[in-house]
């Protein structure tokens, strides 16, 4: 297919106008290229916006023959007794016409694709314009070979080339669909409509550039027939937009089909499921596929990590199955650069899951596959996640005439939107503040460690120390000028790099006095109990031996830590270049200056005696290591790399559960036994919390 050779740049909906469509009177919506979230109270018309897009696409630029008619049939908009369109289900005020208009910007690559395939494109246009004649392949082929057909084809080709040349400066394609009681249905688009349809049609059947995900997800219960290959192609194609409910009816079929088509089979599917489970439904994993010997029932098995129980995927909640299948199909069946319509993807999911939906959709789907997502939501968590990300667009549908964008700075508008959703804004808009973490792993354990203390705080990971220090500086500047909103707490690992940063009124800084937060989990007595209960190898015989083994695993880190902290002393400094070297100088002068710097660096390297360097390096590192050892003998629990040591313990004793479950169990045991180190952590956090 043509799109298989297209590596970058895809169409995006830029503008969408609705007039007199059902209850929506007059709306103009501007869309972002990534994620667009439409919020509003129940019954205001959020789903109607998506229905209009679905109808407009299927009639004006279908992906295959009769898509428009079949879509209207599945939406209940075709009268069964005479096959006429049920206009009363489309037109709001019967005295006026209904108009759905769209502006789509295609990419330079797609424009080039149309030019490159001008012959196929013009044949498609001629076929469309021949009406009934064009529908029969034999008759149409005969017409093509006639003088009239050849002349008509040549005329269309000239006009098409001229139109494509004009598009070099403006690649916006506009299509208008009108419904009224006198003419029924009229499409105004001509060439632009045909160009979009041609692009839509040139993807393989296993992919689509346009897919709809409805809110009412009816999953089949019990055993279902699984069809593969040619027998399933029609249902798969129809599930994209004609009859999107088939997506959920085909739940198991989709998974099995993808396993058959995938190069790595089950492993490929498991990897994809793992990323969804980790981000949205932690504690679960895809375990396998089983065909029941006596019943012939096909089971897709899910494993619950904490309890170690395995059950059929049917026993997931409808919300869990819905989000799992939606994200899976978005990745697997939506072609790169496609457009997805999601209607309330958060249905039947708890707020903790909803909080992570937008970041997952952005990073794992929209950015990675250049997907434009237009979604509706009734979730305060999704509203807030969209509002906080300047790359995304939050749209509030207030009534049938009014839809407005909400920016991150629009607090009053956001609170009003939440109020209309029936949600207490103070629960969502972080009346307590934001908790910033260094790195990403702490985000998994902080809520478990500080359940009550951080209630009402949003948790945000910032990566390494450099990113954190930039954010602190920015916020403290705002704090000084009294323009900072909210309360901000930064938690830094020690990493043997004490910070020089200090807290301000609304920007607080905590730094652990141990290498990392994991070092506080190194409670030897509790670890012994947990390992004894869960290990599958090297079972410890007593607490004393176990303590010696753990200390030995920690001491194994010492050489690498000393080297990492001191190796720069044994190497010349890297070449640093100031901007001043380029200022108002010719290229020749710049080259001379750089060459001088390079010569100095070469001279430094020449001073290194190759034969002696290795022995000297080892000797000096051993001397530093000996000095460090005295401190480590007493403080190894504080100084070692805590996460690395816990990983070594987990591996050495071949723990039965996954690593995250191992850490969670340590935390829960510490809480149950009121461990001193847990109290130290909680007290440090309490010192920074607002009084």
BALUMMI-40586 format. One line per 2 residues: number of its first residue (from 1); for each residue x, y, z of C-alpha. Coordinates in pm, 1 decimal, padded with zeros to 6 digits. Layout:
! residues N
NUM> X,Y,Z | ... $
END
This chain:
! residues 691
1> 00000.0,00000.0,00000.0 | 00108.5,00357.2,-00065.0 $
3> 00128.6,00456.5,00302.0 | 00379.2,00178.2,00368.0 $
5> 00644.8,00397.9,00207.0 | 00544.6,00714.2,00391.6 $
7> 00783.6,00767.0,00683.4 | 00680.3,01104.2,00822.4 $
9> 00414.3,01371.3,00804.5 | 00044.9,01292.0,00816.8 $
11> -00292.2,01466.9,00787.3 | -00440.8,01642.4,01089.9 $
13> -00787.1,01788.7,01150.4 | -00742.5,02162.8,01205.6 $
15> -01096.9,02299.9,01214.1 | -01442.0,02147.9,01254.7 $
17> -01771.7,02338.0,01220.1 | -02113.2,02214.2,01328.9 $
19> -02444.1,02381.3,01248.5 | -02782.9,02245.8,01352.2 $
21> -02662.3,01890.0,01413.1 | -02899.3,01732.6,01662.8 $
23> -02886.4,01954.0,01974.4 | -02567.4,02137.3,01868.7 $
25> -02660.1,02470.5,01710.5 | -02343.7,02649.3,01601.4 $
27> -01990.3,02545.7,01701.8 | -01643.7,02601.3,01558.1 $
29> -01366.8,02387.3,01706.6 | -00993.4,02426.8,01650.6 $
31> -00794.2,02109.7,01717.7 | -00437.2,02048.7,01833.9 $
33> -00226.6,01792.4,01643.8 | -00183.4,01568.3,01948.6 $
35> -00456.0,01520.5,02213.3 | -00779.1,01719.6,02232.8 $
37> -01001.6,01656.4,02534.6 | -01361.8,01775.3,02524.2 $
39> -01526.5,01802.6,02866.0 | -01872.1,01907.2,02972.4 $
41> -02171.6,01788.9,03175.5 | -02374.6,01483.9,03079.2 $
43> -02618.9,01543.6,02795.6 | -02456.1,01862.8,02665.7 $
45> -02348.7,01699.7,02336.0 | -01987.3,01579.3,02374.0 $
47> -02054.9,01245.4,02202.2 | -02255.8,01427.9,01934.2 $
49> -01937.7,01611.0,01830.6 | -01767.4,01276.2,01767.4 $
51> -02075.5,01133.7,01592.2 | -02066.3,01427.7,01350.5 $
53> -01702.0,01361.7,01266.1 | -01775.3,00993.5,01211.5 $
55> -02068.4,01068.5,00977.0 | -01877.1,01338.7,00787.6 $
57> -01576.8,01115.1,00730.8 | -01775.2,00807.9,00623.3 $
59> -01984.1,00998.0,00364.7 | -01742.8,01263.5,00238.6 $
61> -01413.7,01072.0,00224.0 | -01478.4,00701.8,00280.3 $
63> -01205.6,00441.8,00308.5 | -01405.9,00192.6,00101.5 $
65> -01727.7,00159.5,-00099.3 | -02061.4,00213.9,00080.9 $
67> -01893.9,00316.6,00407.0 | -02133.8,00608.3,00447.2 $
69> -02451.1,00401.7,00404.7 | -02326.7,00124.8,00634.0 $
71> -02220.8,00376.0,00900.2 | -02562.2,00543.7,00897.3 $
73> -02728.4,00200.6,00918.5 | -02526.4,00107.8,01225.7 $
75> -02607.7,00443.1,01384.1 | -02979.9,00376.6,01332.6 $
77> -03011.3,00658.7,01078.4 | -03143.3,00456.3,00783.3 $
79> -03513.7,00373.7,00766.3 | -03541.0,-00005.4,00740.5 $
81> -03856.7,-00008.1,00523.2 | -03737.3,00225.6,00243.1 $
83> -03359.8,00277.6,00300.1 | -03401.6,00655.7,00325.9 $
85> -03186.4,00856.8,00565.5 | -03362.6,00934.4,00893.8 $
87> -03301.1,01308.5,00877.5 | -03483.3,01374.1,01204.7 $
89> -03194.9,01194.0,01378.6 | -02946.2,01434.5,01219.9 $
91> -03110.0,01774.5,01168.5 | -03185.5,01968.3,01487.0 $
93> -03419.9,02247.0,01377.1 | -03626.8,02113.4,01085.0 $
95> -03657.6,02465.1,00940.9 | -03283.7,02484.1,00873.7 $
97> -03024.3,02261.2,00711.9 | -02753.3,02076.7,00904.3 $
99> -02392.7,02144.9,00805.7 | -02077.2,01960.1,00905.1 $
101> -01755.9,02116.4,00776.0 | -01396.3,02012.5,00821.5 $
103> -01053.2,02149.7,00735.5 | -00771.4,01896.2,00721.3 $
105> -00408.9,01984.2,00664.4 | -00219.7,01716.0,00477.4 $
107> 00156.4,01690.7,00497.3 | 00413.5,01761.1,00226.7 $
109> 00477.8,01386.6,00212.9 | 00110.5,01314.2,00147.1 $
111> 00099.6,01580.2,-00124.2 | 00402.2,01417.7,-00288.5 $
113> 00230.2,01080.0,-00254.8 | -00070.1,01212.3,-00449.0 $
115> 00159.3,01345.3,-00722.8 | 00357.7,01024.3,-00742.5 $
117> 00038.9,00817.5,-00780.9 | -00140.4,01057.1,-01012.4 $
119> -00252.8,00778.1,-01247.3 | -00433.0,00576.2,-00978.0 $
121> -00573.2,00896.2,-00827.4 | -00725.7,01016.6,-01155.4 $
123> -00873.8,00672.4,-01229.6 | -01041.0,00677.4,-00886.2 $
125> -01183.1,01024.5,-00955.1 | -01321.4,00917.0,-01291.6 $
127> -01471.9,00605.2,-01136.5 | -01647.9,00814.0,-00870.8 $
129> -01787.6,01052.2,-01129.2 | -01924.5,00771.9,-01348.0 $
131> -02173.8,00674.1,-01076.8 | -02336.4,00338.9,-01152.9 $
133> -02111.3,00280.7,-01453.6 | -01806.6,00322.9,-01233.6 $
135> -01930.6,00061.1,-00989.9 | -01899.3,-00229.2,-01237.6 $
137> -01536.0,-00312.9,-01307.8 | -01593.6,-00466.7,-01653.4 $
139> -01811.1,-00180.9,-01778.2 | -01572.0,00074.8,-01635.3 $
141> -01269.4,-00088.6,-01797.0 | -01452.8,-00075.0,-02126.7 $
143> -01526.4,00292.2,-02077.3 | -01159.3,00360.4,-01993.7 $
145> -01047.2,00212.2,-02323.9 | -01293.5,00424.6,-02524.2 $
147> -01196.8,00758.5,-02680.4 | -01441.1,00937.5,-02452.1 $
149> -01296.4,00766.6,-02143.5 | -00937.5,00843.7,-02242.1 $
151> -01021.0,01210.0,-02306.7 | -01207.8,01238.9,-01977.2 $
153> -00919.6,01076.2,-01788.8 | -00668.4,01312.6,-01946.6 $
155> -00884.0,01614.1,-01856.6 | -00910.4,01501.2,-01493.0 $
157> -00533.5,01443.9,-01481.4 | -00458.8,01798.9,-01605.5 $
159> -00698.0,01952.6,-01355.4 | -00559.4,01735.3,-01074.8 $
161> -00197.6,01830.6,-01147.9 | -00296.7,02198.1,-01150.7 $
163> -00479.0,02161.3,-00818.0 | -00184.8,01976.1,-00660.9 $
165> 00055.7,02250.2,-00769.2 | -00162.7,02514.3,-00600.8 $
167> -00154.7,02310.2,-00282.5 | 00223.2,02357.8,-00249.1 $
169> 00153.9,02687.5,-00071.5 | -00159.4,02577.5,00117.0 $
171> -00217.7,02211.9,00200.3 | -00555.2,02265.3,00369.8 $
173> -00837.2,02050.2,00228.5 | -01193.3,02164.1,00305.4 $
175> -01503.6,01945.3,00285.1 | -01863.3,02038.3,00367.2 $
177> -02153.4,01797.2,00422.7 | -02511.0,01930.1,00421.7 $
179> -02836.6,01758.6,00524.3 | -03176.1,01911.7,00454.9 $
181> -03527.9,01789.3,00391.9 | -03537.8,01905.5,00030.0 $
183> -03209.3,01773.8,-00116.0 | -03134.0,01530.4,00166.8 $
185> -02752.3,01494.0,00145.3 | -02501.9,01710.6,-00040.3 $
187> -02122.1,01698.8,-00026.4 | -01920.8,02003.9,-00131.3 $
189> -01557.3,01915.8,-00169.3 | -01488.4,01789.6,-00518.6 $
191> -01118.3,01737.3,-00569.6 | -01034.4,01796.5,-00200.6 $
193> -01287.5,01534.9,-00092.2 | -01145.9,01284.6,-00343.7 $
195> -00786.4,01353.1,-00236.0 | -00872.9,01272.5,00124.9 $
197> -01060.9,00958.9,00022.5 | -00768.1,00840.9,-00190.8 $
199> -00528.8,00883.5,00102.8 | -00768.7,00706.3,00340.8 $
201> -00800.2,00407.9,00108.3 | -00432.9,00339.6,00066.0 $
203> -00351.3,00157.8,00387.1 | -00359.9,-00222.9,00433.8 $
205> -00682.2,-00374.1,00570.3 | -00512.2,-00449.1,00903.2 $
207> -00460.5,-00074.3,00956.9 | -00678.7,00234.5,00940.1 $
209> -00622.6,00609.3,00938.3 | -00948.9,00675.0,01121.4 $
211> -01092.0,00479.4,01414.4 | -01377.5,00532.8,01660.5 $
213> -01396.7,00396.1,02016.2 | -01750.9,00419.5,02159.3 $
215> -01836.7,00456.7,02529.9 | -02080.1,00164.0,02564.6 $
217> -01846.9,-00132.9,02563.2 | -02045.2,-00455.4,02557.2 $
219> -01803.1,-00742.7,02596.7 | -01930.8,-01092.8,02519.3 $
221> -01954.8,-01319.9,02820.3 | -01852.7,-01685.0,02819.2 $
223> -01703.3,-01853.6,02516.3 | -01693.7,-01672.6,02181.3 $
225> -01620.2,-01784.1,01827.9 | -01273.6,-01686.4,01712.8 $
227> -01238.4,-01643.7,01337.3 | -00905.2,-01572.1,01172.6 $
229> -00790.0,-01482.3,00822.4 | -01029.8,-01399.9,00539.4 $
231> -01341.2,-01479.6,00745.1 | -01254.5,-01203.3,00990.5 $
233> -01136.4,-00931.8,00749.6 | -01482.2,-00781.2,00694.0 $
235> -01553.7,-00760.6,01068.4 | -01213.3,-00604.8,01137.6 $
237> -01260.2,-00337.7,00870.1 | -01614.2,-00262.9,00990.3 $
239> -01492.1,-00232.1,01350.2 | -01280.5,00074.6,01268.5 $
241> -01567.2,00318.7,01223.9 | -01873.7,00163.9,01055.2 $
243> -01959.8,-00050.4,01357.9 | -01703.5,00033.6,01628.7 $
245> -01883.6,-00181.0,01888.3 | -01736.3,-00480.0,01704.2 $
247> -01400.4,-00384.5,01855.8 | -01520.0,-00513.4,02191.0 $
249> -01713.2,-00808.8,02049.8 | -01389.5,-00913.8,01876.0 $
251> -01179.2,-00877.2,02191.8 | -01022.9,-01224.4,02191.2 $
253> -01021.6,-01247.4,01811.8 | -00816.4,-00926.2,01792.4 $
255> -00559.1,-01058.2,02036.9 | -00526.6,-01400.2,01873.3 $
257> -00513.5,-01244.3,01525.4 | -00238.9,-01005.0,01629.1 $
259> -00041.2,-01291.5,01782.0 | -00067.1,-01483.8,01453.7 $
261> 00034.4,-01182.7,01243.7 | 00310.4,-01062.6,01474.8 $
263> 00665.2,-01171.6,01400.5 | 00735.6,-01254.9,01764.9 $
265> 00388.5,-01388.7,01839.7 | 00295.9,-01406.7,02205.8 $
267> 00611.5,-01227.6,02324.7 | 00526.6,-00921.8,02116.4 $
269> 00174.1,-00904.5,02259.3 | 00298.3,-00963.8,02612.7 $
271> 00548.0,-00677.3,02583.2 | 00273.3,-00443.3,02469.8 $
273> 00036.8,-00555.5,02745.9 | 00315.2,-00511.9,03002.3 $
275> 00357.5,-00143.7,02915.1 | -00019.6,-00087.0,02953.8 $
277> -00039.8,-00285.6,03278.7 | 00262.1,-00107.2,03428.2 $
279> 00128.1,00238.5,03345.2 | -00244.2,00193.8,03404.0 $
281> -00319.6,-00136.4,03578.1 | -00010.5,-00221.8,03786.2 $
283> 00019.2,-00561.5,03950.0 | -00112.3,-00753.9,03649.3 $
285> 00055.6,-00924.9,03355.9 | -00031.8,-01136.9,03053.5 $
287> 00041.6,-01495.9,03152.2 | -00046.1,-01703.7,02846.6 $
289> -00310.9,-01860.1,02624.2 | -00489.2,-02182.3,02709.7 $
291> -00730.4,-02407.2,02521.0 | -00945.2,-02597.9,02768.6 $
293> -00912.4,-02970.0,02700.1 | -01274.4,-03070.0,02756.9 $
295> -01473.2,-02756.9,02674.3 | -01255.4,-02622.0,02391.3 $
297> -01283.8,-02278.5,02552.4 | -01005.5,-02038.8,02457.3 $
299> -00870.1,-01847.6,02756.6 | -00635.0,-01550.8,02760.0 $
301> -00475.1,-01568.8,03101.5 | -00399.4,-01273.7,03329.3 $
303> -00170.4,-01305.4,03629.9 | -00227.2,-01108.0,03950.7 $
305> 00128.2,-01052.8,04077.4 | 00061.9,-00999.8,04448.5 $
307> -00164.7,-01301.1,04495.0 | 00003.1,-01506.5,04220.5 $
309> -00346.1,-01600.0,04096.6 | -00414.1,-01662.7,03726.1 $
311> -00755.6,-01609.9,03564.3 | -00921.5,-01555.9,03227.9 $
313> -00919.5,-01203.2,03086.0 | -01303.1,-01213.7,03098.5 $
315> -01276.7,-01166.1,03476.0 | -01120.3,-00822.5,03444.5 $
317> -01369.6,-00543.5,03507.6 | -01536.6,-00387.3,03203.1 $
319> -01336.5,-00068.2,03266.4 | -01007.8,-00259.0,03277.6 $
321> -01090.1,-00456.8,02963.7 | -01203.6,-00136.8,02793.0 $
323> -00886.1,00061.8,02853.5 | -00666.3,-00242.8,02785.1 $
325> -00827.1,-00314.9,02449.4 | -00851.5,00053.2,02353.0 $
327> -00481.4,00120.0,02408.1 | -00388.1,-00210.9,02243.3 $
329> -00591.5,-00138.5,01928.1 | -00472.8,00222.3,01913.5 $
331> -00119.9,00088.2,01882.6 | -00189.6,-00214.0,01666.8 $
333> -00460.3,-00113.6,01418.1 | -00426.4,00264.4,01383.4 $
335> -00178.3,00346.1,01108.7 | 00098.6,00587.3,01192.4 $
337> -00040.6,00938.2,01159.2 | -00400.4,00823.0,01206.0 $
339> -00691.0,00997.7,01378.8 | -00867.9,00840.0,01679.0 $
341> -01202.4,00936.6,01833.9 | -01231.6,00821.1,02196.0 $
343> -01562.6,00860.5,02376.5 | -01510.6,00863.3,02755.8 $
345> -01225.3,00607.4,02774.2 | -01228.1,00637.9,03156.4 $
347> -01566.6,00468.2,03202.8 | -01577.5,00229.4,03503.1 $
349> -01217.6,00309.6,03602.7 | -01108.1,00444.3,03940.6 $
351> -00952.7,00793.8,03969.7 | -00600.9,00654.1,04024.3 $
353> -00612.8,00492.6,03678.1 | -00775.3,00800.5,03519.7 $
355> -00487.2,01013.9,03645.9 | -00245.6,00820.7,03425.2 $
357> -00452.0,00791.5,03106.5 | -00348.1,01122.6,02947.0 $
359> 00030.1,01081.3,03008.4 | 00009.3,00727.7,02865.9 $
361> -00190.5,00832.5,02557.9 | 00047.7,01120.0,02493.9 $
363> 00379.0,00939.1,02533.9 | 00294.5,00586.9,02419.6 $
365> 00046.2,00658.7,02139.8 | 00018.3,01019.9,02023.2 $
367> 00390.0,01106.2,02021.3 | 00528.7,00765.1,01933.1 $
369> 00292.3,00709.0,01637.0 | 00199.8,01067.9,01542.1 $
371> -00165.3,01000.6,01629.8 | -00419.6,01281.1,01662.3 $
373> -00665.1,01199.0,01941.7 | -01000.8,01370.5,01984.3 $
375> -01167.0,01246.9,02300.9 | -01454.6,01327.8,02530.0 $
377> -01436.5,01286.4,02905.7 | -01637.1,01328.3,03222.3 $
379> -01331.5,01275.1,03444.7 | -01184.5,01550.1,03660.0 $
381> -00848.4,01370.7,03654.7 | -00840.0,01368.2,03273.9 $
383> -00949.7,01732.9,03264.2 | -00666.7,01831.4,03497.5 $
385> -00401.2,01619.7,03321.0 | -00490.8,01779.1,02986.4 $
387> -00501.1,02130.9,03131.3 | -00153.3,02099.9,03283.2 $
389> 00014.5,01996.6,02955.7 | 00067.3,02288.4,02718.1 $
391> 00115.4,02046.2,02426.1 | -00246.2,01931.6,02459.6 $
393> -00579.3,02109.1,02417.6 | -00862.6,02117.5,02670.4 $
395> -01202.0,02220.4,02530.3 | -01505.6,02291.5,02748.2 $
397> -01843.5,02237.9,02581.2 | -02063.5,02470.0,02785.4 $
399> -02383.0,02457.7,02578.8 | -02507.7,02398.5,02223.6 $
401> -02355.1,02726.9,02103.5 | -02039.0,02753.1,02312.5 $
403> -01715.8,02558.2,02325.1 | -01408.5,02727.4,02470.3 $
405> -01045.7,02637.1,02517.5 | -00912.6,02624.6,02874.8 $
407> -00543.6,02710.6,02920.7 | -00331.1,02609.9,03218.0 $
409> -00358.6,02963.5,03358.7 | -00739.8,02962.2,03337.8 $
411> -00811.6,02850.6,03694.8 | -01160.8,02997.7,03717.4 $
413> -01264.3,02837.3,03388.4 | -01120.0,02500.9,03496.8 $
415> -01301.5,02513.4,03829.0 | -01624.1,02602.8,03649.9 $
417> -01577.0,02305.7,03415.1 | -01517.7,02075.4,03711.5 $
419> -01824.3,02213.9,03886.2 | -02034.2,02140.2,03577.6 $
421> -01896.1,01785.0,03585.6 | -02022.4,01758.1,03942.9 $
423> -01669.0,01736.3,04086.7 | -01519.8,01925.7,04380.7 $
425> -01243.8,02133.4,04221.6 | -01040.8,02132.9,04542.5 $
427> -00997.9,01755.4,04513.3 | -00850.5,01783.3,04165.6 $
429> -00667.5,02112.8,04137.0 | -00414.2,02023.9,04406.6 $
431> -00508.3,02256.6,04687.9 | -00208.0,02121.6,04877.7 $
433> 00051.4,02131.3,04602.9 | 00288.6,01922.5,04392.2 $
435> 00549.7,01670.7,04505.7 | 00848.9,01656.1,04268.5 $
437> 01074.2,01351.0,04262.1 | 01425.6,01293.2,04132.4 $
439> 01421.3,01002.4,03888.4 | 01119.2,00789.4,03803.7 $
441> 01139.5,00486.4,04033.3 | 01044.0,00675.8,04350.2 $
443> 00703.8,00751.8,04196.4 | 00615.2,00383.0,04234.1 $
445> 00685.9,00374.5,04608.3 | 00620.3,00725.1,04743.2 $
447> 00239.1,00677.2,04755.9 | 00289.1,00348.8,04942.5 $
449> 00531.8,00507.2,05191.3 | 00335.2,00825.9,05257.1 $
451> -00030.6,00745.6,05204.7 | -00182.1,01000.9,05443.6 $
453> 00092.1,01261.8,05431.4 | 00070.7,01324.7,05055.8 $
455> -00306.6,01306.9,05021.4 | -00407.4,01598.9,04797.8 $
457> -00061.1,01631.5,04636.3 | 00011.7,01557.6,04272.9 $
459> 00326.2,01351.5,04218.9 | 00554.4,01449.8,03932.8 $
461> 00888.1,01294.2,03828.8 | 01148.9,01529.6,03683.8 $
463> 01436.5,01302.0,03588.4 | 01791.8,01381.0,03702.4 $
465> 01934.1,01645.6,03935.2 | 01993.7,01895.9,03654.4 $
467> 01624.1,01901.1,03560.2 | 01522.5,01935.8,03925.0 $
469> 01756.0,02229.5,03990.2 | 01622.3,02411.6,03681.8 $
471> 01265.1,02366.6,03802.3 | 01352.6,02480.0,04156.6 $
473> 01522.2,02795.1,04027.3 | 01223.1,02878.7,03807.5 $
475> 00969.9,02828.9,04086.1 | 01172.0,03014.4,04349.5 $
477> 01197.9,03316.3,04121.8 | 00818.3,03316.2,04097.9 $
479> 00798.7,03265.6,04474.8 | 01011.3,03575.8,04536.5 $
481> 00784.5,03790.5,04320.5 | 00469.3,03646.5,04482.1 $
483> 00346.1,03509.9,04148.1 | 00373.7,03142.2,04241.8 $
485> 00055.6,02944.0,04287.7 | 00038.2,02643.5,04518.3 $
487> 00288.6,02461.7,04737.7 | 00585.8,02277.5,04586.6 $
489> 00799.7,02011.2,04756.0 | 01113.1,01865.2,04595.2 $
491> 01253.5,01532.8,04718.6 | 01616.3,01468.4,04624.7 $
493> 01821.7,01154.5,04660.2 | 02157.2,01198.4,04828.0 $
495> 02364.2,01012.4,04563.6 | 02668.3,01122.7,04767.6 $
497> 02607.9,01471.2,04622.4 | 02467.7,01697.5,04897.2 $
499> 02271.1,01985.3,04749.4 | 02343.8,02350.8,04821.3 $
501> 01985.1,02450.0,04742.4 | 01768.0,02589.2,05022.0 $
503> 01392.5,02613.7,05069.6 | 01184.4,02925.7,05014.4 $
505> 00836.7,03006.5,05147.2 | 00641.3,02792.4,04900.4 $
507> 00920.7,02583.5,04749.2 | 01053.9,02327.1,04996.4 $
509> 01353.7,02098.6,04943.9 | 01408.6,01763.6,05114.7 $
511> 01725.6,01562.2,05063.5 | 01759.6,01217.0,05213.1 $
513> 02067.1,01167.4,05431.7 | 02114.7,00824.1,05275.4 $
515> 02214.6,00744.0,04917.5 | 01852.0,00702.6,04804.2 $
517> 01506.6,00634.8,04942.6 | 01565.1,00259.4,04895.1 $
519> 01838.3,00272.4,05162.7 | 01568.7,00331.8,05424.8 $
521> 01415.0,-00001.8,05323.2 | 01729.9,-00197.7,05419.2 $
523> 01586.7,-00328.1,05744.0 | 01782.9,-00652.1,05786.8 $
525> 01541.8,-00818.1,06031.0 | 01236.7,-00756.2,05815.3 $
527> 01425.7,-00848.7,05498.7 | 01520.5,-01180.9,05656.4 $
529> 01154.0,-01261.1,05726.9 | 01044.8,-01161.2,05375.6 $
531> 01325.4,-01348.4,05198.2 | 01279.4,-01657.8,05412.6 $
533> 00911.6,-01666.8,05314.4 | 00951.0,-01591.6,04941.8 $
535> 01294.4,-01704.4,04819.9 | 01341.0,-01994.2,04579.5 $
537> 01720.3,-02026.8,04608.3 | 02003.5,-01974.2,04862.3 $
539> 01761.0,-01986.0,05155.0 | 01928.2,-01813.3,05453.0 $
541> 01988.2,-02044.1,05752.4 | 01987.9,-01778.7,06026.3 $
543> 01976.5,-01402.8,06077.8 | 02349.8,-01365.5,06145.9 $
545> 02451.0,-01536.5,05820.5 | 02187.4,-01340.2,05631.3 $
547> 02319.8,-01011.0,05770.7 | 02674.8,-01102.9,05663.1 $
549> 02552.6,-01198.1,05313.3 | 02367.9,-00868.2,05267.0 $
551> 02665.6,-00667.5,05387.3 | 02891.4,-00860.3,05146.6 $
553> 02656.3,-00779.2,04856.4 | 02672.2,-00411.1,04956.8 $
555> 03051.8,-00413.9,04988.6 | 03075.1,-00547.0,04631.7 $
557> 02963.7,-00199.3,04518.4 | 03252.6,-00018.2,04684.0 $
559> 03510.0,-00047.1,04403.3 | 03275.1,00084.0,04134.7 $
561> 03150.6,00367.3,04359.5 | 03505.3,00480.7,04442.4 $
563> 03603.7,00468.8,04074.6 | 03296.1,00666.3,03963.8 $
565> 03358.7,00934.6,04225.1 | 03732.5,00968.4,04153.4 $
567> 03809.2,00861.5,03795.4 | 03806.4,01219.7,03665.7 $
569> 04126.2,01285.2,03864.0 | 04310.5,01047.0,03631.6 $
571> 04192.9,01195.8,03300.7 | 04260.6,01532.7,03139.0 $
573> 03957.2,01761.6,03144.2 | 03742.3,01757.5,02832.9 $
575> 03775.5,02036.5,02578.4 | 03540.3,02319.7,02672.8 $
577> 03443.1,02583.7,02419.8 | 03310.6,02924.9,02513.0 $
579> 03077.2,03122.7,02286.7 | 03333.1,03403.9,02300.2 $
581> 03563.3,03203.0,02075.2 | 03315.9,03250.4,01787.3 $
583> 03233.5,03616.3,01845.5 | 03314.5,03846.3,01551.9 $
585> 03583.0,03612.6,01415.4 | 03642.0,03467.3,01074.4 $
587> 03624.6,03092.7,01017.9 | 04005.2,03082.3,00981.9 $
589> 04059.2,03253.3,01320.2 | 03809.1,03023.2,01489.8 $
591> 03987.7,02719.1,01345.3 | 04324.4,02846.6,01475.7 $
593> 04186.8,02900.3,01827.2 | 04033.0,02555.0,01834.2 $
595> 04355.4,02399.5,01709.5 | 04549.5,02562.0,01996.6 $
597> 04304.5,02413.9,02247.7 | 04342.9,02074.7,02081.2 $
599> 04725.1,02095.0,02096.5 | 04712.4,02169.7,02470.0 $
601> 04489.8,01867.6,02525.1 | 04721.3,01646.1,02317.1 $
603> 05016.2,01761.7,02531.0 | 04826.8,01663.7,02845.4 $
605> 04765.9,01314.6,02707.1 | 05134.3,01281.7,02613.7 $
607> 05226.3,01327.8,02978.7 | 05043.4,01004.5,03064.2 $
609> 05280.2,00709.4,03085.7 | 05085.8,00424.2,02932.7 $
611> 05288.6,00144.2,03090.5 | 05249.1,00283.1,03442.1 $
613> 04898.1,00426.1,03421.0 | 04707.6,00106.5,03503.1 $
615> 04914.6,00014.1,03808.6 | 04913.3,00375.2,03933.9 $
617> 04536.7,00398.9,03887.1 | 04475.5,00075.9,04082.3 $
619> 04716.6,00181.2,04356.9 | 04553.4,00521.5,04410.9 $
621> 04198.0,00384.0,04391.8 | 04287.7,00111.2,04644.2 $
623> 04423.5,00379.5,04879.0 | 04098.8,00579.6,04851.6 $
625> 03899.5,00258.4,04891.0 | 04085.5,00174.0,05212.8 $
627> 04002.9,00516.2,05357.1 | 03639.5,00482.3,05248.0 $
629> 03614.0,00130.3,05390.2 | 03642.7,00257.5,05747.0 $
631> 03327.2,00464.4,05702.7 | 03146.5,00187.7,05511.2 $
633> 03209.6,-00071.6,05783.7 | 02982.1,00134.0,06007.2 $
635> 02755.1,00317.2,05760.4 | 02724.0,00078.7,05464.2 $
637> 02343.1,00084.3,05485.8 | 02348.8,00463.7,05434.2 $
639> 02631.9,00478.2,05177.4 | 02558.3,00190.1,04936.5 $
641> 02338.6,00221.4,04629.1 | 02015.2,00109.8,04790.0 $
643> 01819.1,00012.9,04481.9 | 02113.2,-00180.0,04340.5 $
645> 02149.6,-00371.9,04667.3 | 01778.6,-00455.4,04681.5 $
647> 01803.0,-00576.6,04322.1 | 02101.6,-00795.9,04417.3 $
649> 01905.0,-00940.2,04713.0 | 01604.0,-01003.2,04488.9 $
651> 01821.9,-01182.3,04229.8 | 02045.3,-01371.4,04475.5 $
653> 01752.3,-01527.5,04659.5 | 01540.1,-01574.8,04344.2 $
655> 01233.5,-01401.0,04486.3 | 00898.0,-01555.4,04384.6 $
657> 00723.6,-01228.0,04291.1 | 00825.0,-00940.3,04066.1 $
659> 01064.6,-00672.9,04193.1 | 00795.0,-00410.4,04248.8 $
661> 00594.9,-00656.0,04461.7 | 00911.5,-00727.3,04661.4 $
663> 00954.5,-00355.9,04741.6 | 00585.6,-00308.5,04824.0 $
665> 00602.2,-00601.6,05065.4 | 00902.9,-00445.9,05243.0 $
667> 00715.1,-00117.6,05284.9 | 00403.5,-00288.3,05415.9 $
669> 00604.9,-00493.5,05664.5 | 00778.9,-00175.0,05782.3 $
671> 00443.2,-00005.8,05834.4 | 00294.9,-00304.5,06014.3 $
673> 00600.0,-00332.6,06243.7 | 00627.6,00046.5,06288.7 $
675> 00988.1,00040.2,06171.0 | 01205.2,00328.0,06290.8 $
677> 01337.3,00409.0,05942.9 | 00984.4,00454.9,05810.8 $
679> 00921.8,00705.1,06089.6 | 01240.9,00892.8,05991.6 $
681> 01117.8,00922.6,05632.2 | 00773.6,01039.3,05734.9 $
683> 00911.1,01298.3,05978.3 | 01141.1,01445.6,05712.0 $
685> 00843.7,01485.9,05480.2 | 00621.2,01632.2,05752.9 $
687> 00879.5,01906.8,05815.7 | 00826.6,02032.1,05460.2 $
689> 00448.6,02000.0,05448.0 | 00235.4,02311.8,05485.6 $
691> 00134.1,02363.4,05846.4 $
END
